[in-house]
Amino acid sequence: MGAAPAFLRGAQSPARPNIVYIHSHDTGRYVQPYGHAVPTPNLQKLAEEGVLFRHAFNAAPTCSPSRAALLCGQSAHGSGMLGLAHRGFSLADPKRHLASFLQSQGYETALAGVQHEAAAADVSSLGYSRILQTKNNQGMNVSSAAVEYLKSQPKGHFFLACGYFETHREFPAAGPKEDARYTLPPAPLPDHAQTRADMAAFKASARVLDAAMGAVFEALEQAGLAENTLVICTTDHGVAFPSMKCNLTAHGAGVMLLLRGPGGFRGGKVSDALVSHVDLFPTVCEAA
């Protein structure tokens, strides 16, 4: 990583890794391994097996510019993605996309679920050789397609992007595990019945997300692929609460970032290094 600590710098993978890029909408750092009362046991397990970056930030606090920065290694004014892809904005050069680069390096490239770097009609321009069919972009619908792909034992090295609608609004209804009476909304939100109920619903969405991500992690293990697969788990920006999503604040730009796999990303390490989403593109390119 661009500002990675010493235990990451110089750690070389013995072979080119497979890469699973698994990402959510609007989650910020509001998950269990960052100390929040949002139970996400599968993400906690990933953190305990890999490396968690406590001070990771996106390059833009809105969806498409953030994702384009990560996947092209460029800020928004460099990538051309200055707004949302479904509202007419586009990459200046889709061949800069990570999927396109990895495809040129001999990787099979597959997409399950959400991407937000191109209009739906233009997704093939990003370099994905396979678009996995899903009923929708939610939870286990995405994971089921990804799991079937992993079960098929892809030939050669692969890049699999799994994109989830969660934790985007509208949130699902809170269940018994998310009792709003005992839920604390994050600062700077005031603590009253409405904000408690909203945070409880966010926790329900995070529960769905965690279960879906966990299914992909389990499929990697079952297929014997976990050892030589670099898992990158992150989100685009902060939660859809006031002063978070779409805002240039720590709550808007701060993101979860967990990596597990070859190249030194193992062992339950926690890094306080300041890192950016734009660091991921060169990190993956070097590994590949």
C-alpha positions as CSV (number, residue, x, y, z in Angstrom):
1,M,0.0,0.0,0.0
2,G,1.2,3.5,-0.7
3,A,1.7,4.4,2.9
4,A,1.9,0.9,4.3
5,P,3.9,0.1,7.4
6,A,7.1,-1.9,7.3
7,F,5.4,-5.3,7.8
8,L,3.7,-4.8,4.5
9,R,6.5,-3.2,2.4
10,G,8.6,-5.7,0.6
11,A,6.4,-8.7,1.4
12,Q,6.3,-10.7,-1.8
13,S,3.7,-13.3,-2.8
14,P,5.3,-16.6,-4.0
15,A,2.8,-16.7,-7.0
16,R,0.4,-14.4,-8.7
17,P,-2.7,-14.3,-6.5
18,N,-6.3,-14.5,-7.4
19,I,-8.1,-11.3,-6.4
20,V,-11.6,-11.0,-4.8
21,Y,-12.7,-7.4,-4.6
22,I,-15.8,-7.3,-2.3
23,H,-17.5,-4.0,-1.7
24,S,-20.6,-2.4,-0.2
25,H,-22.6,0.8,-0.5
26,D,-22.6,3.5,2.2
27,T,-21.0,1.6,5.1
28,G,-18.2,3.9,6.2
29,R,-16.4,2.2,9.1
30,Y,-19.6,1.2,11.0
31,V,-18.8,-2.5,11.4
32,Q,-17.7,-4.6,14.3
33,P,-13.9,-4.7,13.7
34,Y,-13.8,-0.9,13.9
35,G,-15.3,-1.1,17.4
36,H,-18.9,-0.2,16.7
37,A,-21.9,-2.0,18.1
38,V,-22.8,-3.3,14.7
39,P,-22.3,-7.1,14.8
40,T,-20.6,-8.3,11.7
41,P,-18.9,-11.6,12.7
42,N,-17.6,-12.5,9.3
43,L,-15.9,-9.2,8.8
44,Q,-14.5,-9.6,12.3
45,K,-13.1,-13.0,11.3
46,L,-11.6,-11.5,8.1
47,A,-9.9,-8.8,10.2
48,E,-8.5,-11.4,12.6
49,E,-7.0,-13.3,9.7
50,G,-5.8,-10.4,7.6
51,V,-4.9,-6.7,8.0
52,L,-7.3,-4.0,9.0
53,F,-6.5,-0.4,8.1
54,R,-7.9,2.0,10.8
55,H,-7.3,5.2,8.8
56,A,-8.3,4.4,5.3
57,F,-10.1,7.0,3.2
58,N,-11.8,7.2,-0.1
59,A,-10.9,9.8,-2.8
60,A,-14.4,11.2,-3.1
61,P,-17.4,10.9,-0.8
62,T,-19.9,9.9,-3.5
63,C,-20.5,6.6,-5.2
64,S,-19.1,6.6,-8.7
65,P,-16.2,9.0,-8.2
66,S,-15.0,7.0,-5.2
67,R,-15.2,3.6,-6.9
68,A,-13.6,5.0,-10.1
69,A,-10.7,6.4,-8.0
70,L,-10.1,3.0,-6.4
71,L,-10.4,1.0,-9.6
72,C,-8.4,3.3,-11.8
73,G,-5.9,4.6,-9.3
74,Q,-6.8,8.2,-10.2
75,S,-8.6,11.0,-8.5
76,A,-11.9,12.1,-9.9
77,H,-10.5,14.8,-12.1
78,G,-8.0,12.3,-13.5
79,S,-10.5,9.5,-14.2
80,G,-13.1,11.8,-15.5
81,M,-15.8,10.3,-13.2
82,L,-17.0,13.6,-11.6
83,G,-20.5,12.4,-10.9
84,L,-22.7,9.3,-10.9
85,A,-22.5,6.8,-13.8
86,H,-26.2,6.3,-14.0
87,R,-26.6,10.1,-14.4
88,G,-24.4,10.3,-17.5
89,F,-20.9,10.6,-16.1
90,S,-18.3,8.2,-17.5
91,L,-14.6,7.3,-17.3
92,A,-12.3,9.2,-19.6
93,D,-10.6,5.9,-20.5
94,P,-12.4,2.7,-19.4
95,K,-9.2,0.8,-20.2
96,R,-7.7,2.3,-17.1
97,H,-10.1,0.2,-15.1
98,L,-8.5,-2.5,-12.9
99,A,-10.6,-5.3,-14.6
100,S,-9.2,-4.2,-18.0
101,F,-5.6,-4.2,-16.8
102,L,-5.9,-7.6,-15.1
103,Q,-7.6,-9.0,-18.2
104,S,-4.6,-7.8,-20.2
105,Q,-2.4,-9.7,-17.8
106,G,-4.2,-13.0,-18.4
107,Y,-6.7,-12.9,-15.6
108,E,-10.3,-14.0,-16.0
109,T,-12.4,-11.1,-14.8
110,A,-15.9,-11.6,-13.4
111,L,-18.5,-9.3,-11.9
112,A,-21.3,-10.3,-9.6
113,G,-23.7,-7.5,-8.5
114,V,-23.0,-3.8,-8.3
115,Q,-20.6,-1.8,-10.3
116,H,-20.9,2.0,-10.5
117,E,-18.1,2.9,-12.9
118,A,-20.2,2.7,-16.1
119,A,-23.8,2.8,-17.2
120,A,-25.5,-0.6,-17.2
121,A,-25.3,-0.7,-21.0
122,D,-21.6,0.0,-21.0
123,V,-20.3,-2.4,-18.4
124,S,-18.5,-4.5,-20.9
125,S,-16.2,-1.5,-21.6
126,L,-14.7,-2.0,-18.1
127,G,-12.9,-5.3,-19.0
128,Y,-15.1,-7.9,-17.4
129,S,-15.0,-11.1,-19.4
130,R,-17.9,-12.6,-17.4
131,I,-21.0,-10.9,-16.0
132,L,-22.6,-13.3,-13.5
133,Q,-26.3,-13.3,-13.5
134,T,-28.1,-12.2,-10.3
135,K,-31.7,-11.6,-9.5
136,N,-30.8,-8.3,-8.0
137,N,-27.8,-6.6,-6.3
138,Q,-28.8,-7.5,-2.8
139,G,-27.1,-9.8,-0.3
140,M,-27.3,-13.5,-1.0
141,N,-28.4,-12.9,-4.6
142,V,-25.0,-11.6,-5.3
143,S,-23.2,-14.1,-3.2
144,S,-25.0,-17.1,-4.7
145,A,-23.7,-16.1,-8.1
146,A,-20.2,-15.6,-6.7
147,V,-20.3,-18.9,-4.8
148,E,-21.3,-20.8,-8.0
149,Y,-18.4,-19.1,-9.9
150,L,-15.9,-20.2,-7.2
151,K,-17.3,-23.7,-7.1
152,S,-16.7,-24.0,-10.8
153,Q,-12.9,-23.8,-10.1
154,P,-11.9,-21.0,-12.6
155,K,-9.1,-22.0,-14.8
156,G,-6.0,-19.8,-14.3
157,H,-6.0,-16.7,-12.2
158,F,-9.1,-14.7,-11.7
159,F,-10.4,-11.3,-10.5
160,L,-13.9,-11.5,-9.0
161,A,-15.7,-8.3,-8.1
162,C,-18.7,-8.8,-5.7
163,G,-20.7,-5.6,-5.3
164,Y,-23.6,-5.3,-2.8
165,F,-26.5,-2.9,-2.5
166,E,-26.2,-3.0,1.3
167,T,-25.9,-0.8,3.3
168,H,-27.6,1.7,1.0
169,R,-31.0,3.0,1.8
170,E,-33.8,2.0,2.0
171,F,-32.7,-0.2,5.0
172,P,-34.6,-3.4,5.8
173,A,-36.8,-3.5,8.9
174,A,-34.9,-4.0,12.1
175,G,-35.3,-7.5,13.6
176,P,-35.2,-8.7,17.1
177,K,-31.4,-8.5,17.1
178,E,-31.6,-4.8,16.4
179,D,-33.8,-3.5,19.2
180,A,-33.9,0.3,18.6
181,R,-34.5,0.9,22.3
182,Y,-30.9,-0.2,23.0
183,T,-29.2,1.3,19.9
184,L,-27.1,4.4,20.0
185,P,-27.0,6.5,16.8
186,P,-23.5,7.7,15.8
187,A,-22.4,11.3,16.5
188,P,-23.2,13.9,15.5
189,L,-26.8,12.6,15.3
190,P,-28.9,13.4,18.3
191,D,-30.1,10.5,20.4
192,H,-33.9,10.2,20.1
193,A,-36.4,7.7,19.0
194,Q,-36.2,8.4,15.3
195,T,-32.4,8.2,15.0
196,R,-32.3,5.1,17.2
197,A,-34.8,3.4,14.9
198,D,-32.8,4.5,11.8
199,M,-29.5,3.1,13.3
200,A,-31.2,-0.1,14.2
201,A,-32.4,-0.5,10.6
202,F,-28.8,0.2,9.4
203,K,-27.6,-2.6,11.7
204,A,-30.1,-4.9,10.0
205,S,-28.7,-4.0,6.6
206,A,-25.2,-4.6,7.9
207,R,-26.3,-8.0,9.2
208,V,-27.5,-9.0,5.7
209,L,-24.2,-7.7,4.2
210,D,-22.1,-9.6,6.6
211,A,-23.9,-12.9,6.0
212,A,-23.5,-12.4,2.3
213,M,-19.8,-11.6,2.4
214,G,-19.3,-14.5,4.7
215,A,-20.7,-16.9,2.1
216,V,-18.1,-15.8,-0.4
217,F,-15.3,-16.2,2.2
218,E,-16.6,-19.7,3.0
219,A,-16.7,-20.6,-0.7
220,L,-13.1,-19.6,-1.1
221,E,-12.2,-22.0,1.7
222,Q,-14.4,-24.8,0.4
223,A,-12.9,-24.4,-3.1
224,G,-9.3,-24.5,-1.8
225,L,-8.7,-21.0,-3.1
226,A,-8.3,-19.0,0.1
227,E,-4.5,-19.5,0.4
228,N,-3.6,-17.8,-2.9
229,T,-6.4,-15.2,-3.1
230,L,-6.0,-11.6,-2.1
231,V,-9.4,-10.5,-0.6
232,I,-10.0,-6.7,-0.7
233,C,-13.0,-5.7,1.4
234,T,-14.1,-2.0,1.5
235,T,-17.0,0.4,0.8
236,D,-17.4,3.6,-1.2
237,H,-18.0,6.2,1.5
238,G,-19.8,7.0,4.7
239,V,-23.3,6.0,5.9
240,A,-26.3,7.9,4.5
241,F,-26.7,10.0,7.6
242,P,-26.3,13.7,8.0
243,S,-22.6,15.0,7.8
244,M,-21.5,11.6,6.4
245,K,-22.2,10.4,2.8
246,C,-21.5,13.1,0.3
247,N,-19.6,15.2,2.8
248,L,-15.9,15.9,3.1
249,T,-15.7,14.9,6.7
250,A,-14.0,12.0,8.4
251,H,-17.5,10.3,8.5
252,G,-17.9,10.9,4.8
253,A,-14.5,9.9,3.6
254,G,-13.5,7.3,6.1
255,V,-14.0,3.8,4.9
256,M,-13.5,0.2,6.1
257,L,-10.6,-1.5,4.5
258,L,-9.6,-5.1,5.2
259,L,-7.2,-7.2,3.2
260,R,-6.4,-10.8,3.6
261,G,-4.0,-13.0,1.5
262,P,-0.6,-13.2,-0.1
263,G,1.9,-10.3,0.1
264,G,1.9,-9.8,3.9
265,F,-1.8,-9.4,4.4
266,R,-2.2,-12.0,7.1
267,G,-2.0,-12.4,10.8
268,G,-4.7,-10.2,12.4
269,K,-2.6,-7.0,12.1
270,V,-4.0,-3.6,12.6
271,S,-2.4,-0.7,10.7
272,D,-2.7,3.0,11.8
273,A,-1.0,4.1,8.5
274,L,-2.9,6.7,6.5
275,V,-4.0,5.0,3.3
276,S,-6.2,6.0,0.4
277,H,-8.4,4.0,-2.0
278,V,-6.0,5.2,-4.8
279,D,-3.3,3.1,-3.2
280,L,-5.1,-0.1,-4.0
281,F,-4.7,0.0,-7.8
282,P,-0.9,0.0,-7.8
283,T,-0.9,-2.5,-4.9
284,V,-2.9,-5.0,-7.0
285,C,-1.0,-4.3,-10.2
286,E,2.3,-5.0,-8.4
287,A,0.9,-8.3,-7.1
288,A,-0.4,-9.3,-10.5
